[in-house]
């Protein structure tokens, strides 16, 4: 299936290095980030998994669970985690999905239906498995990013995007370009000026359609 913003993510059964469980059960009442990779023991992916491990306290602070995906098996995942910890100096305590059948990758529209893993494969055979999904507690997709194999993901940006999503979740605000937590936010156009002042207090009207307020507490 092709996932769009606000679609409910499928409740897939996931086989991971930390056991088998349903995706929705694992998410529970948390926010969740699923980030995927085409192969274990590859250079860019190792740096990325290390970056995620180093941010463990930041994910926890935001009530967010993280889960990786790679199209190798559980034994390879466990062995690879030792390399990740050695490289990054941080223990990768999150689970990694073992998607050897490509079932999860295809269900989340990361690979074409006819994709398969040939003998002697390289990461190029599953190259499009380079996706980030941010999922809200109601199990709906809030954001997705797809990267080529040559570009390592910027997890500071993913953290920033998560902050923006959590700040605006269920609240009539949006965040401007280059926004970081603590800066002013934009009032949604669904509120008129009187409603905006009643809800947020002082409103800074820059243009009739661009009004900002202090970040609500």
Residue frames as a rotation matrix with the C-alpha (Angstrom) as fourth column:
UNK 1
0.575 0.818 0.000 0.00
0.818 -0.575 0.000 0.00
0.000 0.000 -1.000 0.00
UNK 2
-0.325 -0.629 0.706 1.09
0.542 -0.736 -0.406 3.57
0.775 0.250 0.580 -0.60
UNK 3
0.024 0.295 -0.955 1.10
0.985 -0.168 -0.027 5.49
-0.169 -0.941 -0.295 2.67
UNK 4
-0.092 0.028 0.995 0.00
0.378 -0.924 0.061 9.12
0.921 0.382 0.074 2.75
UNK 5
-0.932 -0.220 0.287 0.01
-0.133 -0.529 -0.838 11.65
0.336 -0.819 0.464 5.57
UNK 6
-0.392 0.763 0.514 -2.80
-0.901 -0.204 -0.384 10.84
-0.188 -0.613 0.767 8.06
UNK 7
0.245 0.384 -0.890 -3.16
-0.491 0.841 0.228 7.26
0.836 0.382 0.394 6.82
UNK 8
0.666 -0.035 0.745 -3.28
-0.664 0.428 0.613 4.66
-0.340 -0.903 0.262 9.58
UNK 9
-0.339 -0.849 -0.406 -0.12
-0.929 0.370 0.004 2.57
0.146 0.378 -0.914 9.28
UNK 10
0.379 0.515 -0.769 -0.83
-0.427 0.835 0.348 -1.15
0.821 0.196 0.536 8.78
UNK 11
0.498 -0.124 0.858 -0.66
-0.838 0.186 0.513 -3.27
-0.224 -0.975 -0.011 11.91
UNK 12
0.388 -0.440 -0.810 2.10
-0.515 0.626 -0.586 -5.50
0.765 0.644 0.016 10.57
UNK 13
0.973 -0.220 0.066 3.62
0.083 0.607 0.791 -8.38
-0.214 -0.764 0.609 12.48
UNK 14
0.573 -0.819 0.000 7.30
-0.670 -0.469 -0.576 -7.56
0.471 0.330 -0.818 12.94
UNK 15
0.824 -0.467 -0.321 10.10
0.550 0.796 0.255 -10.04
0.136 -0.386 0.912 13.52
UNK 16
0.671 -0.581 0.461 12.93
-0.490 -0.814 -0.311 -8.24
0.556 -0.017 -0.831 15.27
UNK 17
-0.275 -0.860 -0.430 16.10
0.020 0.443 -0.896 -8.92
0.961 -0.255 -0.105 17.22
UNK 18
-0.892 0.025 0.452 14.03
-0.447 -0.203 -0.871 -8.22
0.070 -0.979 0.192 20.35
UNK 19
-0.628 0.662 0.408 11.15
0.246 0.667 -0.704 -10.58
-0.738 -0.342 -0.582 19.58
UNK 20
-0.797 0.461 0.390 8.05
0.442 0.005 0.897 -10.70
0.412 0.887 -0.207 17.39
UNK 21
-0.459 0.677 -0.575 5.17
0.495 -0.342 -0.799 -8.27
-0.738 -0.651 -0.178 17.90
UNK 22
0.286 0.659 0.695 2.48
0.955 -0.258 -0.148 -6.27
0.081 0.706 -0.703 16.13
UNK 23
-0.543 -0.567 0.619 3.43
0.584 -0.785 -0.206 -2.75
0.603 0.250 0.757 15.12
UNK 24
0.135 0.677 0.724 0.42
-0.180 -0.701 0.690 -1.12
0.974 -0.223 0.027 16.81
UNK 25
0.859 0.138 -0.493 1.07
0.408 0.396 0.822 -3.00
0.309 -0.908 0.284 20.06
UNK 26
-0.064 -0.972 -0.225 4.69
0.992 -0.037 -0.119 -1.85
0.107 -0.231 0.967 20.04
UNK 27
-0.476 -0.069 0.877 3.73
0.240 -0.969 0.054 1.79
0.846 0.236 0.478 19.44
UNK 28
-0.351 0.428 -0.833 1.16
0.936 0.133 -0.326 1.73
-0.029 -0.894 -0.448 22.25
UNK 29
0.736 0.642 -0.215 0.42
0.654 -0.756 -0.022 5.31
-0.177 -0.125 -0.976 23.34
UNK 30
-0.003 -0.860 -0.511 3.77
0.358 -0.478 0.802 6.68
-0.934 -0.180 0.309 22.21
UNK 31
0.666 -0.091 -0.740 5.03
-0.691 -0.447 -0.567 8.53
-0.279 0.890 -0.361 19.19
UNK 32
0.452 -0.517 0.727 7.15
0.310 0.855 0.415 6.29
-0.836 0.038 0.547 16.99
UNK 33
0.341 -0.436 -0.833 9.85
-0.875 -0.471 -0.112 6.60
-0.344 0.767 -0.542 14.35
UNK 34
0.637 -0.186 0.748 10.59
0.325 0.945 -0.041 3.81
-0.699 0.270 0.662 11.90
UNK 35
0.398 -0.588 -0.704 13.79
-0.829 -0.559 -0.002 4.24
-0.393 0.585 -0.710 9.92
UNK 36
0.849 0.110 0.516 14.84
0.058 0.953 -0.299 1.70
-0.525 0.284 0.803 7.33
UNK 37
0.031 -0.950 -0.312 18.03
-0.789 -0.214 0.575 0.51
-0.613 0.228 -0.756 5.66
UNK 38
0.566 0.251 -0.785 18.93
-0.789 0.440 -0.428 -1.69
0.238 0.862 0.447 2.68
UNK 39
0.528 -0.447 -0.722 21.54
0.184 0.890 -0.416 -3.90
0.829 0.086 0.552 4.35
UNK 40
0.945 -0.313 -0.098 23.49
0.087 -0.049 0.995 -4.55
-0.316 -0.948 -0.019 7.54
UNK 41
0.193 -0.980 0.049 27.24
0.561 0.151 0.814 -3.86
-0.805 -0.129 0.578 7.70
UNK 42
0.252 -0.114 0.961 27.07
0.866 -0.417 -0.277 -0.93
0.432 0.902 -0.006 5.27
UNK 43
-0.635 -0.757 -0.154 28.91
0.725 -0.516 -0.456 2.34
0.266 -0.401 0.877 5.98
UNK 44
-0.649 0.421 0.634 26.22
-0.286 -0.907 0.310 5.03
0.706 0.020 0.708 5.79
UNK 45
0.389 0.882 -0.266 23.70
-0.094 0.325 0.941 2.89
0.916 -0.341 0.209 7.66
UNK 46
0.060 -0.450 -0.891 26.18
0.888 0.432 -0.158 2.21
0.456 -0.781 0.426 10.45
UNK 47
-0.908 -0.395 0.139 26.69
0.309 -0.856 -0.415 5.94
0.283 -0.334 0.899 10.99
UNK 48
-0.341 0.865 0.367 22.92
-0.461 -0.494 0.737 6.47
0.819 0.082 0.568 10.99
UNK 49
0.485 0.492 -0.723 22.15
0.342 0.654 0.675 3.74
0.805 -0.575 0.148 13.50
UNK 50
-0.384 -0.714 -0.586 24.93
0.875 -0.077 -0.479 5.19
0.297 -0.696 0.654 15.65
UNK 51
-0.851 0.111 0.514 23.33
-0.120 -0.993 0.015 8.64
0.512 -0.050 0.858 15.48
UNK 52
0.189 0.982 -0.027 19.98
-0.304 0.085 0.949 7.20
0.934 -0.171 0.314 16.58
UNK 53
0.309 -0.148 -0.939 21.63
0.751 0.644 0.146 5.40
0.583 -0.751 0.310 19.49
UNK 54
-0.732 -0.675 -0.090 23.39
0.607 -0.586 -0.537 8.60
0.310 -0.447 0.839 20.60
UNK 55
-0.676 0.549 0.492 20.00
-0.445 -0.836 0.321 10.37
0.587 -0.002 0.809 20.74
UNK 56
-0.467 0.530 -0.708 18.34
0.549 0.801 0.238 7.81
0.693 -0.277 -0.665 23.03
UNK 57
-0.627 0.220 -0.747 17.72
0.672 -0.333 -0.662 10.34
-0.394 -0.917 0.061 25.81
UNK 58
-0.857 0.315 -0.408 16.17
-0.432 -0.870 0.236 12.79
-0.281 0.379 0.882 23.32
UNK 59
-0.551 0.691 -0.468 13.71
-0.148 0.471 0.870 10.18
0.821 0.549 -0.157 22.03
UNK 60
-0.436 0.360 -0.825 12.81
0.828 0.519 -0.212 9.27
0.352 -0.775 -0.525 25.60
UNK 61
-0.843 0.065 -0.535 12.32
0.242 -0.842 -0.483 12.93
-0.481 -0.536 0.693 26.55
UNK 62
-0.685 0.565 -0.461 9.78
-0.728 -0.559 0.397 13.22
-0.033 0.607 0.794 23.73
UNK 63
-0.059 0.692 0.719 7.92
-0.488 0.609 -0.626 10.01
-0.871 -0.388 0.302 24.56
UNK 64
0.536 0.174 -0.826 9.02
-0.844 0.087 -0.529 8.51
-0.020 0.981 0.193 21.27
UNK 65
0.398 -0.387 0.832 10.00
0.003 0.907 0.420 4.94
-0.918 -0.165 0.362 20.42
UNK 66
0.137 -0.403 -0.905 12.38
-0.968 -0.249 -0.035 4.20
-0.211 0.881 -0.424 17.56
UNK 67
0.429 -0.009 0.903 12.67
0.035 0.999 -0.006 1.05
-0.903 0.035 0.429 15.50
UNK 68
-0.360 -0.639 -0.680 15.03
-0.748 -0.238 0.620 0.23
-0.558 0.731 -0.393 12.66
UNK 69
0.776 0.495 0.391 14.50
-0.144 0.742 -0.655 -2.00
-0.614 0.452 0.647 9.64
UNK 70
-0.261 -0.795 -0.547 17.01
-0.892 -0.018 0.452 -3.83
-0.370 0.606 -0.704 7.52
UNK 71
0.656 0.604 -0.452 16.48
-0.748 0.603 -0.278 -6.64
0.105 0.520 0.847 5.06
UNK 72
-0.435 -0.731 -0.526 18.89
-0.441 0.682 -0.584 -9.02
0.785 -0.023 -0.619 6.80
UNK 73
0.248 0.569 -0.784 18.24
0.288 0.729 0.621 -11.56
0.925 -0.380 0.017 9.53
UNK 74
0.951 0.231 0.206 18.20
-0.130 -0.304 0.944 -11.42
0.280 -0.924 -0.259 13.31
UNK 75
0.601 -0.786 -0.146 21.65
0.729 0.464 0.503 -12.97
-0.328 -0.409 0.852 13.72
UNK 76
-0.162 -0.651 0.742 23.16
0.849 -0.475 -0.231 -10.33
0.502 0.592 0.630 11.42
UNK 77
0.500 0.425 0.754 21.33
0.032 -0.880 0.475 -7.55
0.865 -0.213 -0.454 13.28
UNK 78
0.986 -0.108 -0.127 22.75
0.137 0.084 0.987 -8.65
-0.096 -0.991 0.097 16.62
UNK 79
0.209 -0.970 0.126 26.27
0.938 0.236 0.256 -8.88
-0.277 0.065 0.959 15.22
UNK 80
-0.052 -0.167 0.985 25.93
0.667 -0.739 -0.090 -5.52
0.743 0.652 0.150 13.46
UNK 81
0.859 0.451 0.241 24.85
0.124 -0.642 0.757 -3.81
0.496 -0.620 -0.607 16.68
UNK 82
0.562 -0.741 -0.367 28.29
0.663 0.138 0.736 -4.51
-0.495 -0.657 0.569 18.12
UNK 83
-0.359 -0.671 0.648 29.83
0.920 -0.370 0.127 -2.55
0.155 0.642 0.751 15.23
UNK 84
0.282 0.568 0.774 27.32
0.399 -0.803 0.444 0.27
0.873 0.183 -0.452 15.72
UNK 85
0.970 0.074 -0.231 28.16
0.242 -0.268 0.933 0.55
0.007 -0.961 -0.278 19.43
UNK 86
0.173 -0.983 -0.062 31.89
0.866 0.122 0.485 0.40
-0.469 -0.137 0.872 18.72
UNK 87
-0.332 -0.270 0.904 31.60
0.807 -0.577 0.124 3.19
0.488 0.771 0.409 16.15
UNK 88
0.158 0.575 0.803 29.22
0.156 -0.818 0.554 5.51
0.975 0.038 -0.219 18.00
UNK 89
-0.872 -0.487 0.053 30.05
-0.009 -0.092 -0.996 4.83
0.489 -0.869 0.076 21.63
UNK 90
-0.422 0.813 0.401 26.31
-0.884 -0.269 -0.383 4.38
-0.203 -0.516 0.832 22.30
UNK 91
-0.851 0.139 0.506 24.37
0.087 0.988 -0.125 1.17
-0.518 -0.062 -0.853 22.79
UNK 92
-0.684 0.655 -0.322 21.68
-0.604 -0.260 0.754 0.67
0.410 0.710 0.573 20.11
UNK 93
-0.889 0.308 0.338 18.94
-0.115 0.564 -0.818 -0.54
-0.443 -0.766 -0.466 22.45
UNK 94
-0.021 0.919 -0.393 16.09
-0.839 -0.230 -0.493 -0.15
-0.543 0.320 0.776 19.95
UNK 95
0.175 0.135 0.975 14.78
0.197 0.966 -0.169 -3.16
-0.965 0.222 0.143 17.97
UNK 96
-0.553 -0.301 -0.777 15.66
-0.719 -0.299 0.628 -3.80
-0.421 0.906 -0.051 14.34
UNK 97
0.564 0.809 0.166 13.09
-0.531 0.509 -0.677 -5.46
-0.632 0.294 0.717 12.08
UNK 98
-0.620 -0.687 0.380 14.44
-0.166 0.588 0.792 -8.46
-0.767 0.427 -0.478 10.18
UNK 99
0.385 0.836 -0.390 12.70
-0.508 -0.160 -0.846 -8.01
-0.770 0.524 0.363 6.82
UNK 100
-0.626 -0.724 0.290 14.35
-0.212 0.516 0.830 -10.81
-0.751 0.457 -0.477 4.87
UNK 101
-0.289 0.617 0.732 11.11
0.811 0.564 -0.156 -11.54
-0.509 0.548 -0.664 3.00
UNK 102
-0.968 -0.095 0.231 10.67
0.192 -0.875 0.445 -7.83
0.160 0.475 0.865 2.11
UNK 103
-0.215 0.971 -0.105 7.11
0.904 0.238 0.354 -8.16
0.369 -0.019 -0.929 3.40
UNK 104
0.227 0.275 -0.934 7.31
0.735 -0.678 -0.021 -5.04
-0.639 -0.682 -0.356 5.58
UNK 105
-0.671 -0.576 -0.467 9.21
0.125 -0.709 0.694 -3.00
-0.731 0.407 0.548 2.98
UNK 106
-0.866 0.402 0.297 6.62
0.348 0.059 0.936 -3.80
0.358 0.914 -0.191 0.32
UNK 107
0.013 0.928 -0.373 3.65
0.986 0.050 0.158 -3.25
0.166 -0.370 -0.914 2.66
UNK 108
0.291 0.012 -0.957 4.99
0.496 -0.857 0.140 0.23
-0.818 -0.515 -0.255 3.45
UNK 109
0.932 0.196 0.306 5.65
0.354 -0.300 -0.886 0.92
-0.082 0.934 -0.349 -0.26
UNK 110
0.415 -0.867 -0.276 9.42
-0.425 -0.454 0.783 1.11
-0.804 -0.208 -0.557 0.04
UNK 111
-0.750 -0.655 0.093 10.02
-0.283 0.444 0.850 -1.39
-0.599 0.611 -0.518 -2.77
UNK 112
-0.268 0.663 -0.699 8.09
-0.935 -0.003 0.355 -2.51
0.233 0.749 0.620 -5.87
UNK 113
0.563 0.636 0.528 5.94
-0.755 0.656 0.015 -5.62
-0.336 -0.407 0.849 -5.52
UNK 114
0.933 -0.188 -0.306 8.24
-0.045 0.784 -0.619 -7.65
0.356 0.592 0.723 -7.78
UNK 115
0.193 -0.923 0.334 11.40
-0.851 -0.326 -0.412 -6.85
0.489 -0.205 -0.848 -5.80
UNK 116
0.974 0.008 -0.226 13.35
0.095 0.892 0.441 -9.81
0.206 -0.451 0.868 -4.43
UNK 117
0.493 -0.847 0.198 16.73
-0.761 -0.311 0.570 -10.47
-0.421 -0.431 -0.798 -2.85
UNK 118
0.779 -0.235 -0.581 19.00
-0.308 0.663 -0.682 -12.44
0.546 0.710 0.444 -5.22
UNK 119
0.744 -0.627 -0.232 21.91
0.640 0.568 0.518 -14.56
-0.193 -0.534 0.823 -4.06
UNK 120
-0.269 -0.961 0.062 25.02
0.957 -0.259 0.132 -12.48
-0.110 0.095 0.989 -3.54
UNK 121
0.588 0.624 0.515 22.93
0.689 -0.720 0.085 -9.33
0.424 0.305 -0.853 -3.36
UNK 122
-0.725 -0.689 -0.011 24.29
0.610 -0.634 -0.475 -5.91
0.320 -0.351 0.880 -2.52
UNK 123
-0.519 0.521 -0.677 22.58
0.400 -0.552 -0.732 -2.95
-0.755 -0.651 0.078 -0.88
UNK 124
-0.842 0.169 -0.513 21.68
-0.494 -0.624 0.605 -1.75
-0.218 0.763 0.609 -4.39
UNK 125
-0.784 0.565 -0.257 19.11
0.281 0.692 0.665 -4.56
0.553 0.449 -0.702 -4.65
UNK 126
0.145 0.841 -0.522 17.08
0.970 -0.018 0.241 -2.94
0.193 -0.541 -0.818 -1.87
UNK 127
-0.713 -0.661 0.232 18.24
0.629 -0.750 -0.204 0.62
0.309 0.000 0.951 -2.41
UNK 128
-0.314 0.629 0.711 14.89
-0.115 -0.768 0.630 2.31
0.942 0.116 0.314 -1.95
UNK 129
0.553 0.430 -0.713 14.63
0.650 0.313 0.693 1.01
0.521 -0.847 -0.106 1.61
UNK 130
-0.703 -0.689 -0.174 15.88
0.673 -0.567 -0.475 4.38
0.229 -0.451 0.862 2.98
UNK 131
-0.035 0.845 0.533 12.79
0.197 -0.517 0.833 5.86
0.980 0.134 -0.148 4.57
UNK 132
-0.987 -0.076 -0.138 11.85
0.150 -0.189 -0.970 7.64
0.048 -0.979 0.198 7.79
UNK 133
-0.075 0.992 0.098 8.27
0.326 -0.069 0.943 7.43
0.942 0.103 -0.318 9.06
UNK 134
-0.980 -0.049 0.195 7.07
-0.165 -0.358 -0.919 9.46
0.114 -0.932 0.343 12.06
UNK 135
-0.327 0.870 -0.368 3.87
0.346 0.473 0.810 7.99
0.879 0.138 -0.456 13.52
UNK 136
-0.431 0.264 0.863 1.58
-0.724 -0.672 -0.156 9.59
0.539 -0.692 0.481 16.11
UNK 137
-0.848 0.042 0.528 0.00
-0.404 0.593 -0.696 7.72
-0.343 -0.804 -0.486 19.06
UNK 138
0.205 0.976 0.077 -3.22
-0.590 0.186 -0.785 7.25
-0.781 0.115 0.614 17.06
UNK 139
-0.062 -0.396 0.916 -1.12
0.372 0.843 0.389 5.11
-0.926 0.365 0.095 14.66
UNK 140
0.885 0.398 0.241 -1.34
0.377 -0.312 -0.872 7.62
-0.272 0.863 -0.426 11.81
UNK 141
-0.041 -0.921 0.388 1.53
0.999 -0.042 0.007 8.63
0.010 0.388 0.922 9.57
UNK 142
0.690 0.257 -0.677 2.50
0.398 -0.916 0.058 12.23
-0.605 -0.310 -0.734 10.29
UNK 143
0.502 -0.604 -0.619 5.67
-0.767 -0.642 0.004 12.58
-0.400 0.472 -0.785 8.20
UNK 144
0.720 -0.387 0.576 7.78
0.466 0.885 0.012 10.58
-0.514 0.260 0.817 5.75
UNK 145
0.436 -0.681 -0.588 11.20
-0.779 -0.613 0.133 11.21
-0.451 0.400 -0.798 4.23
UNK 146
0.880 -0.201 0.430 12.96
0.354 0.882 -0.310 9.14
-0.317 0.425 0.848 1.55
UNK 147
0.426 -0.834 -0.350 16.71
-0.631 -0.551 0.546 9.34
-0.648 -0.012 -0.761 0.99
UNK 148
0.719 -0.334 -0.610 19.08
-0.418 0.492 -0.763 8.00
0.555 0.804 0.214 -1.67
UNK 149
0.803 -0.415 -0.428 21.82
0.558 0.775 0.295 5.62
0.209 -0.476 0.854 -0.61
UNK 150
-0.059 -0.950 0.305 24.54
0.732 -0.249 -0.634 8.24
0.678 0.186 0.711 -0.95
UNK 151
-0.278 0.041 0.960 23.07
-0.317 -0.947 -0.051 10.75
0.907 -0.318 0.276 1.52
UNK 152
-0.699 -0.014 -0.715 23.18
0.615 0.499 -0.611 10.09
0.365 -0.867 -0.340 5.25
UNK 153
0.319 0.928 0.191 20.13
0.602 -0.354 0.716 11.29
0.732 -0.114 -0.672 7.12
UNK 154
-0.655 -0.432 0.621 20.31
-0.136 -0.740 -0.659 14.34
0.744 -0.516 0.426 9.38
UNK 155
-0.200 0.611 -0.766 18.81
0.791 0.562 0.241 13.13
0.578 -0.558 -0.595 12.65
UNK 156
-0.819 -0.020 -0.573 18.94
0.375 -0.775 -0.509 16.63
-0.434 -0.632 0.642 14.09
UNK 157
-0.784 0.580 -0.224 16.38
-0.579 -0.550 0.602 17.55
0.226 0.601 0.766 11.40
UNK 158
-0.327 0.683 -0.653 14.31
0.223 0.728 0.649 14.48
0.918 0.067 -0.390 12.23
UNK 159
-0.499 0.091 -0.862 14.36
0.866 0.022 -0.499 15.53
-0.026 -0.996 -0.090 15.88
UNK 160
-0.925 0.144 -0.351 13.36
-0.124 -0.989 -0.080 19.08
-0.359 -0.031 0.933 14.87
UNK 161
-0.608 0.729 -0.314 10.51
-0.423 0.038 0.905 17.75
0.672 0.683 0.286 12.73
UNK 162
-0.330 0.449 -0.830 9.34
0.689 0.716 0.113 15.58
0.645 -0.535 -0.546 15.63
UNK 163
-0.748 0.019 -0.664 9.29
0.526 -0.594 -0.609 18.65
-0.406 -0.804 0.435 17.89
UNK 164
-0.865 0.425 -0.267 7.22
-0.501 -0.765 0.406 20.52
-0.032 0.485 0.874 15.31
UNK 165
-0.438 0.714 -0.546 4.77
-0.057 0.584 0.810 17.66
0.897 0.386 -0.215 14.92
UNK 166
-0.368 0.279 -0.887 4.32
0.875 0.427 -0.229 17.22
0.315 -0.860 -0.401 18.65
UNK 167
-0.871 -0.006 -0.492 3.93
0.243 -0.875 -0.419 20.98
-0.428 -0.484 0.763 19.18
UNK 168
-0.707 0.592 -0.388 1.20
-0.708 -0.588 0.392 21.30
0.004 0.552 0.834 16.55
UNK 169
-0.833 0.372 -0.409 -0.54
0.240 0.910 0.338 17.95
0.498 0.184 -0.848 17.21
UNK 170
-0.087 0.919 -0.386 -4.20
0.958 0.184 0.221 18.75
0.274 -0.350 -0.896 17.88
UNK 171
-0.017 -0.004 -1.000 -3.40
0.528 -0.849 -0.006 22.47
-0.849 -0.528 0.017 18.25
UNK 172
0.776 0.412 0.478 -4.36
0.610 -0.298 -0.734 25.10
-0.160 0.861 -0.483 15.59
UNK 173
0.528 -0.691 -0.493 -0.78
-0.502 -0.723 0.475 26.21
-0.685 -0.003 -0.729 14.92
UNK 174
0.896 -0.411 0.170 1.93
0.395 0.559 -0.729 25.52
0.205 0.720 0.663 12.36
UNK 175
0.386 -0.837 -0.388 5.68
0.355 -0.253 0.900 26.06
-0.851 -0.485 0.199 12.37
UNK 176
0.841 -0.081 -0.535 7.53
-0.461 -0.626 -0.629 28.35
-0.284 0.776 -0.564 9.92
UNK 177
0.715 -0.659 -0.233 10.60
0.105 0.431 -0.896 27.55
0.691 0.616 0.378 7.88
UNK 178
-0.226 -0.972 -0.061 13.68
0.094 0.041 -0.995 26.67
0.970 -0.230 0.082 9.94
UNK 179
0.478 0.495 0.725 11.66
-0.670 -0.328 0.666 26.69
0.568 -0.804 0.175 13.17
UNK 180
-0.527 -0.523 -0.670 13.21
0.157 0.715 -0.682 25.16
0.836 -0.464 -0.294 16.28
UNK 181
0.195 0.678 -0.709 11.55
0.827 0.275 0.490 24.45
0.527 -0.682 -0.507 19.60
UNK 182
-0.175 -0.167 -0.970 10.91
0.833 -0.550 -0.056 27.59
-0.524 -0.818 0.236 21.64
UNK 183
-0.982 -0.185 -0.037 10.51
0.131 -0.812 0.569 29.96
-0.136 0.554 0.821 18.70
UNK 184
-0.375 0.886 -0.272 7.23
-0.623 -0.459 -0.634 31.65
-0.686 -0.068 0.724 17.72
UNK 185
-0.700 0.257 0.666 4.66
0.519 0.824 0.227 29.64
-0.491 0.505 -0.710 15.79
UNK 186
-0.919 0.391 -0.047 2.08
-0.281 -0.567 0.774 30.47
0.276 0.725 0.631 13.14
UNK 187
-0.441 0.859 0.261 -1.64
-0.391 0.077 -0.917 30.71
-0.808 -0.507 0.302 13.92
UNK 188
-0.692 0.253 0.675 -3.75
0.614 0.698 0.368 28.41
-0.378 0.670 -0.639 11.77
UNK 189
-0.936 0.348 0.048 -6.03
-0.235 -0.722 0.651 30.09
0.261 0.598 0.758 9.23
UNK 190
-0.328 0.851 -0.409 -8.97
0.598 0.523 0.608 28.22
0.731 -0.046 -0.681 10.78
UNK 191
-0.004 0.275 -0.961 -8.95
0.934 -0.342 -0.101 30.85
-0.357 -0.898 -0.256 13.56
UNK 192
0.524 0.153 0.838 -9.99
0.491 -0.858 -0.151 34.44
0.696 0.491 -0.525 12.98
UNK 193
-0.338 -0.763 0.550 -8.14
-0.028 -0.576 -0.817 37.25
0.941 -0.291 0.174 14.78
UNK 194
0.128 0.477 0.870 -10.56
-0.885 -0.341 0.317 37.35
0.447 -0.810 0.378 17.71
UNK 195
0.961 0.227 -0.159 -10.39
-0.158 0.920 0.358 33.58
0.228 -0.319 0.920 18.20
UNK 196
0.273 -0.942 -0.196 -6.60
0.465 0.307 -0.830 33.64
0.842 0.136 0.522 17.95
UNK 197
-0.382 -0.402 0.832 -6.32
-0.438 -0.714 -0.546 36.34
0.813 -0.574 0.097 20.65
UNK 198
0.502 0.657 0.562 -8.75
-0.826 0.172 0.537 34.49
0.256 -0.734 0.629 22.89
UNK 199
0.958 -0.097 -0.270 -6.79
0.118 0.991 0.063 31.25
0.261 -0.092 0.961 22.57
UNK 200
0.310 -0.948 -0.077 -3.19
0.844 0.312 -0.436 32.47
0.437 0.070 0.897 22.49
UNK 201
0.313 -0.203 -0.928 -3.15
0.612 -0.704 0.360 36.02
-0.726 -0.681 -0.096 23.84
UNK 202
0.209 -0.290 -0.934 -1.01
-0.437 -0.882 0.176 38.53
-0.875 0.371 -0.311 21.96
UNK 203
0.499 0.015 0.866 -0.97
0.682 0.609 -0.404 37.95
-0.534 0.793 0.294 18.20
UNK 204
-0.289 -0.665 -0.688 1.64
-0.138 -0.682 0.718 39.45
-0.947 0.302 0.105 15.88
UNK 205
0.681 0.593 0.430 0.03
0.381 0.214 -0.899 40.11
-0.625 0.776 -0.081 12.48
UNK 206
-0.417 -0.901 -0.122 2.77
0.191 -0.217 0.957 40.21
-0.889 0.376 0.263 9.83
UNK 207
-0.912 0.329 -0.244 0.41
-0.316 -0.187 0.930 39.75
0.260 0.926 0.275 6.87
UNK 208
-0.066 0.967 0.247 -3.35
-0.989 -0.096 0.109 39.17
0.129 -0.237 0.963 6.92
UNK 209
0.791 0.355 -0.498 -2.68
-0.376 0.925 0.062 35.45
0.482 0.138 0.865 6.47
UNK 210
0.021 -0.847 -0.531 0.58
0.444 0.484 -0.754 35.26
0.896 -0.220 0.387 8.48
UNK 211
0.521 0.221 0.824 0.10
-0.618 -0.568 0.543 35.72
0.588 -0.793 -0.159 12.23
UNK 212
-0.218 -0.672 -0.708 2.50
0.176 0.687 -0.705 34.50
0.960 -0.278 -0.031 14.88
UNK 213
0.760 0.392 0.518 2.25
-0.466 -0.228 0.855 33.86
0.453 -0.891 0.009 18.60
UNK 214
-0.266 -0.803 0.534 4.55
-0.964 0.212 -0.161 32.66
0.015 -0.557 -0.830 21.35
UNK 215
-0.561 -0.006 -0.828 4.87
-0.205 0.970 0.132 28.90
0.802 0.244 -0.545 21.49
UNK 216
0.472 0.792 0.389 1.97
-0.637 0.001 0.771 27.68
0.610 -0.611 0.505 23.68
UNK 217
-0.471 -0.639 0.608 3.14
-0.882 0.331 -0.336 25.99
0.014 -0.694 -0.720 26.87
